């Protein structure tokens, strides 16, 4: 996952366009909500509720949720949602990346706040409604991720698109029933994904006798090394070079290449780890990296 930290200290009056987001995040990381509020207020007075302001406001919602302040988190999230929706009455959501980030985060915080209040069904309804409205935009996978976190465990695993792939030909999930299956959603730029490789290789070897199957879905992002634009063919070649270099213990792991898989599994976070039991049902849905111990315990349960 990409983490950007703003280090310099600038006067509010001399902010460049991305600085409000970085400064609010920095203040929140120091648990200084009053400073973040002041930064937002000054920015809005100078620039209005522009897309950068809305993304920064969404970080207030996320920071409040992380701090356990559910009422405040929900308030910030609803402000972010309503103000972003107002903006996209006259422009497309994906006309500016800040708008998508802001709105996706707003729905995420609202849903998680409801779930933490034991109002899971309301959270699911909220996310389904958002998917119906914004499912064809860049926030699809993020919305699906949050919906999956609340409702996918215990359900049949969504099918994978396997026509385009690297490595061995992937088998359809229906053909893998009877074996536990580990799906490792990764991206060529993702450092946390690379760090997970030795854990996956070790666990695959340990559970080979249990029939554990491992597949590593990935997708194209439109760029390759150092963020340079790339054609699909160039990016595939780059992904293969990353696979050879960083995933040498998993070169016989099938790698389906499809954005549709990331959308259906809500893999907006990389890595996303999904474990299927022998019946083909989701036993674990986990956005983010996992430790060897935690993942081993989950595989043991799914292998029974």
N, C-alpha and C positions, 0 to 999 in steps of 0.2 A: 504494500500500500504506500501511496505517496504522502509524505508528511513534510510541509513547508513551514519553517519557523522564521518569523521576522525578528531580526536581532537588533537592527539599528533603532535608535530612539529619535523620532522626528516630531517637529511641532505640528499640531493638528492643522494649522493653516497652510502647511506646505505638503499635505498628503498628495501622493499620486494615486491613480485610480484603484490599485489593489491594496493600498496600505490600510484602509479601514478594516478589511477582513483580517489581515495579519495582526494588526494591533489589538483588535477585539479578542482574537484567539490567544494572543500573548497575555492579555489582562486576565482572561478566564483561566488560563493555565496557572496563574498566580492567585486564583480565587479572588480576584479583585473585580467584583461585579459592578461596583460603583464607578470605577474607572472606565470599564467597558461601556456603561450607560452614557457616561459623559462623552466618550468618543463618538458614539452613535448620534447623540444629540447634536454635537458640533458638525458632524458630517452632513446630517440631514438639513441643517440650517444653511449649509453652503451649497449642497448638491441635490437636495431633495431625496425622495425615496427611490433612488436609482437602483439598478440591479446589484451593484456592489453593496449598497446599504442593505438590501434585502437578504443577500447571502450572509452578511455580518449579523443581521438580526436573527437569522436561523441558527447561528452559532450561540447566540444567547439562549435560545430554546434548548439546544443540545447541552450547553454547559449547565443549565438549570436542571435538566433531567439527570445528568451525571452526578449532580450534587444532591439529588433526592428531593428537590423542590418541585413537586409535581404540578401544583397550581401555577407557579411562575412559568414552568416549562410549557404548560398548555397555553398560557396567555401569550407568550412569545410566539409559539407555533401558530396560533390562530391569527395573530397579527401578521406574521410572515405570509401565511396562506392568503388571507384576504387582500393584502396589498399586492402580492404577486399576481393573483387572479385579476385584480383591477388592471395591472399593466398588460396582461396578455389579452385583454379585450381589443387592443389595437396593434398587437404584434404577436408573432408566434413564440411559444415557450422556448423553442430551441434557437431563437434568433440571438440569444445571449446566454452563454454557459452559466452565468451567475443565477439566472432566473430558474433554470432547471435544478441546480443545486439547492436553491432556497426552497422551492416548492417541494421537492423530494424530501428534504430534511423536515419540513413542516409536517407533512403527512406521517413521516417516520416517528417524530416525537409525539404527535397526537396519538398515534396507535399504541406506542409503547407506554405512554402515560395511562391510557385506558386499561391496557393489559395489567399494569402494575396496580391498578385499583380493582382488580378482579372483574373487569368489564371486557373480557376477551371477545365475546360475541360482537360487541359494539365496535371493537378495534378491527375485527375481521370485516364487518360491514363497511366501515370507513375505507379500508384499503381496497375492497372490491369495487366500491363506488369510484375511487380515484383511478383504479385500473381501467374501468369502463370509460372514463373521461380522457385519461392521459396515456392509455396503453400503447399508443402509436408514437410516443415521444421518447426522449432520452431517459426519462425517469422510470420507464417500464421495469427494468431489472431491479431497481431499488425498491419500488413498490412490491414487486413479486417476492423479493427477499424478505421483507417484513411480514408479508402474508404467509410465506412458507414457515417462518420462524414460529408463527402462531398456530398453523394448521396442517403442515405437511407431514410431521412425524406420525407414523402409523398408517399413512396412506400409500397406495401404489405409487411407485416412482414414475415420474413423467418419462416418456420415451426420449431417447437421444437420436439426434440426426447424426448419421455416421458416414454419409456419402464422401465428404472430403475429410482426409485424415493424414496424419504423419505416423510413422511406425507401422506396426502390424494392422491388418484390417480389424476394426472394432466389431465385436459381436453386438447384436441388439440385446437390450436388457431382458427381453422376454426369453432369449436363449440362455441367459445366465441364471435363471431361476434354479434354485437348488444349491447355489453357492452364495456366500456372502460377497458383496460387491462394494468396493470403495471407489467413489468418484472424487477426483481431485481436480477442481477447477482452478486453473492457473493462468498467468499472463507472462509474456516474455520480459516485461519490465519489472516484475514483482520480486523484490528482494526476499520478502517473507516466504514466497513460494519456493525459491531456491533453498532457503534454510530448512524447509520441510522435507526435502528430498531424502536425506539419510534416514530420517524417521520412517518415511514410507517404505524405503528399500528394506530396512531392518524388519519392519512389521510384515511386509509381504513374505519375506523368507520365513519368519517365525510361524506364520499362519498358512504356509503353503499346504501343509497336510490337511488343513481344514477346508481347502479349496478356495481360499480368498482370491478374488479377481480384482485387479486394479485398472482403472481407466483414467486418463488425464485430459478431460475436455479443455480446449482453449479456443481463442477467437482472434480475429483480425481487429486491429485498432486503427489502421491507416498510417502507422509510422513504424520505424525500426530503430536502429541504434541512434542514441543521442536525440531522440524525438524527431528525426528527419522524416519527412513525408516519404511514403513508399507505396508502390503498386501492390496489389494482392500477391503477385508472384514474388516480388522482392521481399515482402514481409514474411511470406511462408518460408523463403530461404533463410531469412534471419531467425525465425522461430526455430527452424531445424538446427541452426548453428548454436543457438542457446540450449536447445535440448541436448545436443551432443556434448556440450561443454559442462553444463550444470546438472544434468539429469542422467549422468553416465550409468548410474545404478538402476535406471528404469527405462533403458532404451527399448526394451521389449514391451513397454506399456503402450497400448493403443492410445492415440491422441486424436479424437474427433475435433475438427475445426469448424465451429459454427456459432454465430451470434445467437441463433435461435435457442441453442442449449443454455446459454447464459441467461437469456430472457426467461425461459420456462423454469429454470432453477433459481432465478433471482440472484445470480452470482455477480452482483455489483461490487462485492468485496472479494479480493483475492488474497490468499486462497479461500475458496469455499470448499468445505469437506462434507460429503454426503455419504452415509453408510446405509446400505440396503441389507435386509436380512435374507434368509434363504427363500422366503416367499415373495421376494421382490418388493417388499414394503420398506419405507424409509424408517430406519431405526435411529438415525442421527442426522440432524441438519445443523451445520456449524459454520457460519461466516467467520473467517479468520483462521490463523494458524492454531495448531493444537500440540500439546506436549506429547512425548512418547507415551507417558504413563496414562494420560487421559484417553488417547486414541486407542491404546492397547486394550483398556478396559471396555471401551465401546465395541471393539471388534470381537472381543471374547463374548459379549452379550449377543451380538448379531450372529455369531457362529454356532450358537446352540441349536 
